[in-house]
Amino acid sequence: MRKKRIYERHGDTGTRLHRIWKGMKGRCNNPNWKPYERYGAVGIKVCPEWENSYTTFKTWAMANGYSDELELDRIDNGGDYEPSNCRWVTHCEQTMNRRDTLYATYDGITITLKEFRERFGVNRNTCANWRHLGILEEKLLEVTGKKVVITGGKTSN
């Protein structure tokens, strides 16, 4: 016998926040969806409270700064979608919190490689070329006159 699903009546179907909730669940639960390989397939889940109730997710979202200009971000990219690991951030902030973000450490500070390039006027394509050739840190030393250590990014494919 098939299990009967009980649906919430919330009146938000089709809203941006409801699409965010559906997208979060799809990334974690639907093996037929491309993003699943980076989420559900590696063990990232949606907490039961949010999984089973859009209204609970919406209550959390509204109490934690949701607005139409912000995106849902997991603080720890290896962690689940749950209240203690999520926040609302700008698109720019979210792109800096990706698993493949590169960081540059020099003179005792660590910033994203993008911020580093902007600060020192290094072209994005030039940096990508140097990285591909395995000479990025050496070239950045020439640019800054200081040792630069690059961390983060994709480890392997």
C-alpha angles and dihedrals in degrees: 000000000000119000112245114234119222114212127206118232106222106140093227101104108138096018120127093250092050090050089052090052092048091047092051091052093044094052090053102037112027114079089186092064116087097228089057090083090065096041122022094023090058094046103265110148140181113244113253093247092059096033092060102035131044088185091059090049091048092050090053092045094052093046091050103052106275115174133158091256094059134079131214111256132185109223092209106040091205092053132089130262100267136130095262093051102042136077140162115254140163119266090253092053091048094052088056091056098059126121090242097050113126121219130202120209118194136147090009097304132102122209134157115278088242091058089045092052091049093048094050099032096243115159116242094229092047089053091048090051093050090049091050090051092048094241101102098114091044092052093045089053087057091050097048104024086230134093111266122196118200119207137170126032130111111328097200143328 
